[in-house]
Amino acid sequence: MRRDRKRLAALVLIVAFMISFSAVNVRVCAQQEMLLADAITNGLVRAEIKGAGLAEIEARLERQTEQPITIAIPAGTFFVNRGAALNMVAVKNIWIDLSAKTETRVMIPSAGTNMYKRVPDSSFSFDVRQTPEPKELARLCIRLAIAQISIPARQIAVWIVTDDPARHDIDKTYIIRWQNGSTTPAASNEDILQAMKAVEQAGINTANKKLFKEKISAIRGIVSADQEIADYAVKLLGFTGREPISALVSLLGDNVLAIRAEAANSLKKAGPLALEYLLLAANGMDPTVALEAIRLLAGFEGTHVVQVLRNATASTNPAIRAEAVRSLSGRTGVECLSILKPLLQDSDATVRKNAAEALQRLRWRPTNKTEEVWFLIALRRAEECVALGSVAVEPLITVLQDPEAPVRLMAVKALGLLADERAVEPLIAMVADRDAEIRSATAVALGKLGDYRAVESLIELLADADEQVTEDAWQALKAITGKDFRKTKLTWKSWWILNKHKF
């Protein structure tokens, strides 16, 4: 009897469990799942969608049916703004259970699309569309739903697809505004590289996207403390397998100035880690890379740095010599003086000027008049050169052949004031200078010298295309010969043929 009671009790429990299970099963089967856009269209849910900034959107949902329902808001759900603010797109998958309650409020992780429109606040309302525009945004959102990246990275990824911004657009538009009125970029370089990676992983063609083409973010990312970011940056730049610093040094030779500048800035941030590579690059065969490396060496100390810069001052490339002198500027020590002093007589005016200015910073003073003349020529202080007298003549004659017109002009004027006969032949050669102002100054200088050897060349200048040149040539001829045939070249020439034997 007792055994039968136990069997009966067990049977009751089993039946009760089965009834309970069936009830649950019926309830589960009865509760349907529906996309938010479809639920709204079918009148099963009333939705009020409001703005809540860039990172999320607020949804207030009210069930309009007695039947329990689960609302699905998959990543990619598009929220179209009814006003002038930007549209939003869901970047995470959300399910909202409306079985136990008829209404709820939920914040949906989202990102804005139209980059240059206003960020929506609670005063802006949205309509719901199941698929976003452009279509490739849907692929990106599927990726963002599983990607472990920051909110700013999420936002940048969306803008890469919808707005294709350049780096300066992001830094200017996506900002944090502080109470004191200052602003800072809302996205770090790591955020931007995370965004770029997410876009690539979504299978979106990035070949013509500005952030990828301009390379700025990738260059900055090479020196990131995050190894994954640094590796991705190296890959973006096409240097997979290369040491990051080596890749940056290579970019110093890029044809695009902005890329060279970014590479240089990143190398500065790398500090001592970059020194070994820069020393090698400064001695390298690529003149553009060498020039940038030498420029960066200005920020490093050490005898090995000075030695490399000394070697660079002997380069056949004047731009490299000039930059090496600039990088030496401000350094102290006898060794630097010994490098800089000979460069006062360099064939290039910029090299001479840089050397003189560097010596000035070292409070160096010339030890003799020859040094002083070259020092003054380098600084283009013509009047002080003239004040030194005849010792200045030969150095000034030397720089008559300088590639820079202002230097040649200074030398011509100074030699005219010195009126030394050693300058006559060199000045006669200057009447053929390509610069009209220099030809004019040469005529004036030859007139002051008063040497008949200049007459024939001055007569030729009467046919010059520049009116001031012909005027100064005529005045010089009058001063030298005491004659005045106006600016009539033929008359002057005829007179000279008949009379030059007298001089």
Phi, psi and omega in degrees: 000314179297321180295321180295321178298320179296318179296320180295318179298318179297319180296319178300317180298318180296315180297317180298318179297317181295319178297315179299315181299318181296320180296316178297316182297319178297318181295318180297315181295327183287334182275119183259159177248136184215145176295146183304314182300319180290320180297322178292314181300320183275002177074016180277337181221138169258129185237137173239110185253124183236154177289151178210036181097198184270335190268344182201169179225145184263130178239124172253115185246138178230121180291132182251012181228154177286340184281131176301148183211146173248126181264126178258129175238087183285157174303134184107346176301131189255133180245112186266120183289138181275350181242219185262004181276172181286158175281165181232156177223136179290138181242003175224155177276129182233136173240134182239117182272114178251040179270315184273345181219158184265342179215157182201165176235133182219145176260124184258119176302124187216175174217150180278153180258290186293101193301323189265005177270172183292143175286128186283134171253192186292351179278352181257137179249160184226150167261157184254131175233139187290324183244142184274169172238133356288169186297326182293347176296329179298318179296319179297316183296326175299320178291317181296332181297333181249350183285138177264075181232166184289163177298315176300321179297319178301314182294315180298320180302316179296316180294328176303320181282318188271330187235345180049059182282154168275170183299318182293332176295317180294312182296332182274327188263318185266090190229162170253126180257121184269167184297329181279004178095348180282162179228153173222152178299139180282337182249129175283170177297324177297321177301315183294319178292324174300318179296315180299320180295319180297320179296316177298314182294339177280358178080022181269137180291118184252005187304323183253009178285135187300316182301326181280322183287322185283339172071356187301311183295322179295318180298316179294331183283344182300326182263018179295145176288341177277109186300323180296319178294315180299317179296319180294321179298316178300317179298316180301326183276358178082022181245033181307130180093347180272153171296137183306315182295321177300320178297318179297318179298320178300323182288347175296341180261009182296150180290338183267123183302318182298323179291318177300318181295318179295319179297319179297317179297320180293323178293324176300316180294329180292336176061225184304333179298334184271345190302311182303317181292322181291322178297319178292318182293326180296334178261006186283176184276337182278112185296327180292315178296316180300317181299314180292322179296318179297320178299319181288333180294347176301335182269007183238149179250169175124149182296326180293328177292314180299321180296318178296320179292324175300314179299322182292332179290349177262005181297151175283349180269113183298329179295321178291319178299315181297319181290324178297319178296318179298322179288335176281338184302135179093346177280150180253169175115152181298325182299319179293320178300319181293334177280319189282322186302313179297336183285352173296339179252019179298154180287347182254131184295323181293320177298314180300315182296315179299319180295317180296317180293323177294320179293324176300317180296330178276002181059035178284145176234137179301145181263349177208172185292327179297314177300320182294319179300311181296325177297316180290323177298317181300324180271000177060043178258080189297316184299321179290329175296314181299322181297337180280349174080211190297337180296341182274347188298305184299313176301321180292322176298321180300316185277003173299337181264012181296143179296336184271123182302318180300327179289316179298319180297317178301315182295318180299312182297318180295319180293326176296320179289325180287331176051044178264132185296342176297340183270353186300301182299314177301323180288324177302322179295336184281351179293345179263009181301146182287346182263122183298322180297324179288321177298319179296313179296326178296317178299316179298315181297317180294326176296322178291324180290328175067028183263130183294343178298341183271350188301310184301317180292324179292324176299320179296327180292343178296342179262010182296149181289341182266127185296322180293325179296314181295324178296313181291326177295317178298314180297322179293318178297320177297317182295323184281317189261338186078005180257163177215100175251031182055221180252026183276102185300317184297319179294315178299318183294318179297316179298318183293321179300321182281337189241352187295337180292343180283345187255000000 
